[in-house]
Amino acid sequence: KIGKTLSDCALKWQENRRAVKKQVRAEYLREMDHTIADFAAHSGLSDIGEIGRKQVLAYRDHLGSTKGYAIQTINKKVGFLSSLMATALNAGWIETALGGEIFLEIPEDEDRREPYSEAELKRIFAHSIFTEGKRFTQAKACSELQFWLPLIACLHGMISSEIIQLGPDTVAPHPDAPEILCFVVTNAGDRRVKAFARRRWVPIRKELLDLGLTDLVATARTENRRFLWSSMAAHGDDVTRVSGYFSSFWTNFSRKDLKIESEGTTLYSFRHAFQDELSRAGHPDEIKKALMGHSEGGMTGRYGTKRKPRVVNIAELDEAVQGASWPFLTAIKAMR
């Protein structure tokens, strides 16, 4: 033992970042602190003098075998520990580095996600969660998110982290067309948006208002919540934790309860289904990019210069969202 902890390393890491005038995001620090606490609970260690490669690798394998996190999430958490221990090494607190090859290799086909088919969407939204107000009570089901997240993802093409970070301030009329209510995908309020092209206004499908979205927003405002979801408040507004919980829940739910076993289907499949519906309706690429936050050039230009999607009139985007054909919508019942 040397009398230093990972939390001390986190403070030193922040100090080093600020010394070179680099950003220190509050959300990033929350994720780092959560990983520190989770690692300490798993390993039973707090003093960095007792932490070595063996303990970090054991934690990495635990995240995959016990918690079922995706490889990218596991590598992110291991990356926190690696950065903190490297900070300790550079500060002269420890003498030995963790060494290389501590991250899991991502399979080449990891990002080959498939859209949900029309039959699969019908099966999903015919479940009693959406038609009878059923709610799974386990923590990973994330309360009302089990109803709202799949629905918003399918009808608007938003990714789960964007939906989880929705708050009372991000449901608002468009400044150029006050009659069009939108989800505002933004990095304001210390939110995380993966790329600047994804900051956008997404018109809200009108059926969601009848299903209780307005009441959800009003409740969040009344309770002075930062986000719309009670599960976020219950877990300290920790986006990573709630995202991991719900992803784990959805994987088990879709396989065991819904019996959907199509290879490559995940929560992201709702986004692909939304894109397919826009294509089926004949909307041009400009509409798709503006609604989904794709930068110009698409995925084929991932290593080139990124540009914001071309500006599209909000009325055209609203027409695309409202006009999409979703037969399952008529059977969905309002939340109680």
C-alpha positions as CSV (number, residue, x, y, z in Angstrom):
1,K,0.0,0.0,0.0
2,I,1.2,3.5,-0.8
3,G,-1.7,5.6,0.6
4,K,-3.1,6.7,-2.8
5,T,-6.4,5.7,-4.3
6,L,-7.9,5.7,-7.8
7,S,-9.9,8.7,-6.7
8,D,-6.6,10.5,-6.0
9,C,-5.5,9.6,-9.5
10,A,-8.8,11.0,-10.8
11,L,-8.1,14.4,-9.1
12,K,-4.5,14.3,-10.5
13,W,-5.8,13.5,-13.9
14,Q,-8.2,16.5,-13.8
15,E,-5.3,18.7,-12.6
16,N,-3.2,17.6,-15.5
17,R,-6.0,18.3,-18.0
18,R,-6.6,21.8,-16.7
19,A,-2.9,22.6,-16.7
20,V,-2.8,22.2,-20.4
21,K,-6.2,23.9,-20.8
22,K,-8.1,20.7,-21.9
23,Q,-11.8,20.1,-21.2
24,V,-12.9,18.1,-18.2
25,R,-16.6,17.2,-18.8
26,A,-18.7,16.5,-15.7
27,E,-20.5,13.6,-17.4
28,Y,-17.1,12.0,-18.2
29,L,-16.1,12.4,-14.5
30,R,-19.3,10.8,-13.3
31,E,-18.6,7.8,-15.5
32,M,-15.1,7.6,-14.2
33,D,-16.2,7.8,-10.6
34,H,-18.8,5.1,-11.2
35,T,-16.1,2.8,-12.7
36,I,-13.8,3.5,-9.8
37,A,-16.5,2.5,-7.3
38,D,-17.5,-0.5,-9.3
39,F,-13.9,-1.7,-9.7
40,A,-13.4,-1.3,-5.9
41,A,-16.5,-3.3,-5.1
42,H,-15.4,-6.1,-7.4
43,S,-11.8,-6.3,-6.5
44,G,-12.0,-5.3,-2.9
45,L,-9.0,-3.0,-3.4
46,S,-8.8,0.8,-3.1
47,D,-5.0,1.5,-2.7
48,I,-3.3,1.7,-6.1
49,G,-0.2,0.1,-4.7
50,E,-2.3,-3.2,-4.6
51,I,-3.8,-2.8,-8.1
52,G,-2.0,-4.5,-11.0
53,R,-2.7,-6.0,-14.4
54,K,-4.2,-9.1,-12.9
55,Q,-7.0,-7.2,-11.1
56,V,-7.8,-5.0,-14.1
57,L,-8.1,-8.0,-16.4
58,A,-10.3,-9.8,-13.8
59,Y,-12.6,-6.8,-13.7
60,R,-12.7,-6.6,-17.5
61,D,-13.8,-10.3,-17.8
62,H,-16.3,-9.8,-15.0
63,L,-18.0,-7.0,-17.0
64,G,-18.5,-9.3,-19.9
65,S,-19.4,-12.5,-18.2
66,T,-21.5,-11.2,-15.3
67,K,-22.9,-7.9,-16.4
68,G,-23.2,-8.6,-20.2
69,Y,-21.8,-5.2,-21.3
70,A,-21.0,-4.6,-25.0
71,I,-17.3,-4.8,-25.9
72,Q,-17.2,-1.1,-26.5
73,T,-18.5,-0.3,-23.0
74,I,-16.1,-2.8,-21.4
75,N,-13.2,-1.2,-23.2
76,K,-14.4,2.3,-22.1
77,K,-14.4,1.2,-18.5
78,V,-11.1,-0.5,-18.7
79,G,-9.8,2.7,-20.4
80,F,-10.7,4.7,-17.3
81,L,-8.6,2.4,-15.2
82,S,-5.8,2.4,-17.7
83,S,-5.7,6.2,-17.8
84,L,-5.8,6.5,-14.0
85,M,-3.0,4.1,-13.5
86,A,-1.0,5.8,-16.2
87,T,-1.5,9.1,-14.3
88,A,-0.2,7.4,-11.2
89,L,2.9,6.2,-13.0
90,N,3.6,9.6,-14.5
91,A,3.2,11.1,-11.0
92,G,5.8,8.7,-9.6
93,W,3.3,7.1,-7.3
94,I,3.8,3.6,-8.7
95,E,6.7,2.0,-10.6
96,T,5.0,-0.5,-12.9
97,A,2.6,0.1,-15.8
98,L,-0.4,-2.1,-16.6
99,G,1.1,-3.1,-19.9
100,G,-0.5,-3.5,-23.3
101,E,-3.3,-5.7,-24.7
102,I,-5.8,-5.1,-21.9
103,F,-8.6,-4.2,-24.2
104,L,-10.9,-6.6,-25.9
105,E,-10.7,-6.9,-29.7
106,I,-13.9,-5.7,-31.4
107,P,-15.1,-8.3,-34.0
108,E,-15.1,-7.0,-37.6
109,D,-18.9,-7.5,-37.8
110,E,-19.7,-5.8,-34.5
111,D,-21.4,-2.9,-36.2
112,R,-23.3,-4.9,-38.8
113,R,-26.7,-4.3,-37.2
114,E,-29.8,-5.3,-39.0
115,P,-33.2,-3.4,-39.0
116,Y,-36.2,-5.0,-37.3
117,S,-38.5,-6.4,-40.0
118,E,-42.2,-5.4,-40.2
119,A,-43.2,-8.7,-38.6
120,E,-40.7,-8.2,-35.7
121,L,-41.9,-4.6,-35.1
122,K,-45.5,-5.9,-35.0
123,R,-44.4,-8.6,-32.4
124,I,-42.5,-6.1,-30.3
125,F,-45.3,-3.5,-30.1
126,A,-48.0,-6.0,-29.6
127,H,-46.4,-6.9,-26.3
128,S,-48.4,-6.0,-23.2
129,I,-45.8,-3.3,-22.3
130,F,-47.2,-1.3,-25.2
131,T,-50.8,-2.5,-25.2
132,E,-51.8,-3.1,-21.6
133,G,-49.5,-0.9,-19.5
134,K,-47.4,-3.8,-18.2
135,R,-44.1,-2.8,-16.6
136,F,-41.3,-5.1,-15.6
137,T,-40.1,-4.1,-12.1
138,Q,-36.4,-5.1,-12.2
139,A,-33.9,-2.2,-12.1
140,K,-32.6,-3.0,-15.6
141,A,-36.0,-2.5,-17.1
142,C,-35.7,1.2,-16.2
143,S,-39.3,1.9,-15.3
144,E,-41.1,3.9,-18.0
145,L,-38.2,3.7,-20.4
146,Q,-39.2,0.2,-21.4
147,F,-42.3,1.8,-23.0
148,W,-40.9,5.0,-24.3
149,L,-37.4,4.2,-25.5
150,P,-38.3,1.6,-28.2
151,L,-41.2,3.7,-29.3
152,I,-39.2,7.0,-29.7
153,A,-36.3,5.1,-31.3
154,C,-38.6,3.5,-33.9
155,L,-40.7,6.6,-34.8
156,H,-37.8,9.1,-34.8
157,G,-34.6,7.2,-35.6
158,M,-32.8,8.4,-32.4
159,I,-30.2,6.3,-30.7
160,S,-30.8,5.1,-27.1
161,S,-28.2,7.5,-25.5
162,E,-30.0,10.5,-27.2
163,I,-33.4,9.3,-25.9
164,I,-32.0,8.7,-22.3
165,Q,-30.7,12.2,-22.2
166,L,-34.0,13.9,-23.2
167,G,-35.1,16.4,-20.6
168,P,-37.9,18.9,-20.1
169,D,-35.7,21.5,-21.8
170,T,-35.3,19.3,-24.9
171,V,-39.0,19.0,-25.8
172,A,-39.7,22.3,-27.4
173,P,-41.4,24.0,-30.4
174,H,-39.1,24.8,-33.3
175,P,-38.1,28.5,-33.3
176,D,-39.0,28.9,-37.0
177,A,-42.3,26.9,-36.7
178,P,-43.7,27.1,-33.2
179,E,-46.6,24.8,-34.2
180,I,-44.1,21.9,-34.6
181,L,-43.0,20.3,-31.3
182,C,-39.6,18.7,-31.5
183,F,-37.1,16.6,-29.6
184,V,-33.9,18.8,-29.4
185,V,-30.8,16.6,-29.7
186,T,-28.1,18.8,-28.2
187,N,-25.0,18.8,-26.1
188,A,-26.4,21.6,-23.9
189,G,-26.6,20.9,-20.2
190,D,-23.5,18.7,-20.3
191,R,-25.2,16.2,-22.6
192,R,-23.1,13.9,-24.8
193,V,-23.6,13.9,-28.6
194,K,-21.3,11.7,-30.6
195,A,-20.8,14.1,-33.4
196,F,-21.6,17.7,-34.1
197,A,-23.7,16.6,-37.1
198,R,-26.1,14.8,-34.7
199,R,-27.2,18.0,-33.0
200,R,-30.6,18.6,-34.5
201,W,-34.4,19.2,-34.2
202,V,-36.5,16.1,-34.6
203,P,-40.3,16.7,-35.0
204,I,-42.3,14.6,-32.5
205,R,-44.8,12.1,-33.9
206,K,-48.2,13.5,-32.8
207,E,-49.5,10.2,-31.4
208,L,-46.9,10.4,-28.6
209,L,-48.7,13.4,-27.2
210,D,-51.8,11.4,-26.8
211,L,-49.8,8.6,-25.3
212,G,-48.7,10.8,-22.4
213,L,-45.5,12.5,-23.5
214,T,-46.9,15.9,-22.5
215,D,-47.7,14.6,-19.0
216,L,-44.2,13.1,-18.7
217,V,-42.6,16.4,-19.5
218,A,-44.8,18.2,-17.0
219,T,-44.0,15.7,-14.2
220,A,-40.3,16.1,-14.9
221,R,-40.6,19.9,-14.7
222,T,-42.7,19.7,-11.5
223,E,-40.1,17.4,-9.8
224,N,-37.3,19.6,-11.1
225,R,-35.7,16.6,-12.8
226,R,-32.8,17.1,-15.3
227,F,-34.1,14.2,-17.5
228,L,-37.5,12.9,-18.3
229,W,-37.0,9.5,-16.9
230,S,-37.4,8.4,-13.2
231,S,-34.8,5.8,-13.7
232,M,-32.2,8.5,-14.5
233,A,-33.1,10.2,-11.2
234,A,-32.9,6.9,-9.4
235,H,-29.4,6.3,-10.7
236,G,-27.8,9.7,-10.1
237,D,-28.4,10.9,-13.7
238,D,-25.7,8.3,-14.8
239,V,-26.3,7.9,-18.6
240,T,-23.8,5.1,-18.9
241,R,-25.3,3.0,-16.1
242,V,-28.9,3.5,-17.3
243,S,-27.9,2.8,-20.9
244,G,-26.1,-0.4,-19.9
245,Y,-29.0,-1.5,-17.8
246,F,-31.6,-1.0,-20.5
247,S,-29.4,-2.5,-23.2
248,S,-29.0,-5.6,-21.0
249,F,-32.7,-5.7,-20.3
250,W,-33.7,-5.4,-24.0
251,T,-31.3,-8.1,-25.1
252,N,-32.8,-10.6,-22.7
253,F,-36.4,-9.4,-23.3
254,S,-36.2,-9.5,-27.1
255,R,-34.7,-13.0,-27.0
256,K,-36.6,-14.7,-24.2
257,D,-40.0,-12.9,-24.2
258,L,-40.4,-11.8,-27.8
259,K,-38.4,-14.8,-29.3
260,I,-36.7,-12.5,-31.7
261,E,-33.5,-14.4,-32.7
262,S,-32.5,-12.6,-35.9
263,E,-28.8,-12.1,-36.1
264,G,-27.6,-8.5,-35.8
265,T,-30.8,-7.1,-34.2
266,T,-30.3,-4.8,-31.2
267,L,-31.8,-1.5,-29.9
268,Y,-30.0,0.1,-32.8
269,S,-32.2,-1.9,-35.2
270,F,-35.1,0.6,-34.5
271,R,-32.9,3.3,-36.1
272,H,-32.3,1.2,-39.1
273,A,-36.0,0.4,-39.4
274,F,-36.8,4.1,-39.3
275,Q,-34.3,4.8,-42.1
276,D,-35.8,1.9,-44.1
277,E,-39.3,3.4,-43.7
278,L,-38.0,6.9,-44.9
279,S,-36.5,5.1,-47.9
280,R,-39.7,3.2,-48.6
281,A,-41.6,6.5,-48.6
282,G,-39.3,7.9,-51.1
283,H,-37.7,10.6,-49.0
284,P,-34.3,11.9,-50.3
285,D,-31.0,11.6,-48.5
286,E,-31.2,15.2,-47.2
287,I,-34.3,14.3,-45.2
288,K,-32.7,11.2,-43.7
289,K,-29.5,12.9,-42.8
290,A,-31.3,15.9,-41.2
291,L,-33.5,13.6,-39.1
292,M,-30.9,11.1,-38.1
293,G,-27.9,13.4,-37.7
294,H,-25.8,11.8,-40.4
295,S,-23.0,14.0,-41.6
296,E,-22.6,14.5,-45.4
297,G,-20.9,11.6,-47.1
298,G,-22.4,9.1,-44.7
299,M,-20.5,6.2,-43.2
300,T,-18.3,5.9,-46.4
301,G,-16.7,9.2,-45.4
302,R,-16.0,8.3,-41.8
303,Y,-12.3,9.1,-42.2
304,G,-12.7,12.3,-44.2
305,T,-13.8,15.8,-43.4
306,K,-17.1,15.9,-41.6
307,R,-19.8,18.4,-42.5
308,K,-23.2,19.1,-41.0
309,P,-26.1,17.8,-43.0
310,R,-27.7,20.3,-45.3
311,V,-30.4,22.4,-43.7
312,V,-33.8,21.1,-44.5
313,N,-37.1,23.0,-43.8
314,I,-38.5,21.8,-40.6
315,A,-41.9,21.5,-42.2
316,E,-40.5,18.9,-44.6
317,L,-39.0,17.0,-41.7
318,D,-42.3,17.1,-39.9
319,E,-44.1,15.8,-42.9
320,A,-41.7,12.9,-43.1
321,V,-42.1,11.9,-39.5
322,Q,-45.8,12.3,-39.4
323,G,-46.3,10.5,-42.7
324,A,-44.3,7.4,-41.9
325,S,-46.4,4.2,-41.9
326,W,-46.4,2.3,-38.6
327,P,-49.4,0.0,-38.5
328,F,-48.7,-1.1,-34.9
329,L,-49.3,2.4,-33.6
330,T,-53.1,2.0,-33.5
331,A,-52.9,-0.8,-30.9
332,I,-50.6,1.1,-28.5
333,K,-52.3,2.3,-25.3
334,A,-51.6,5.4,-23.2
335,M,-49.5,4.9,-20.1
336,R,-51.4,5.0,-16.9
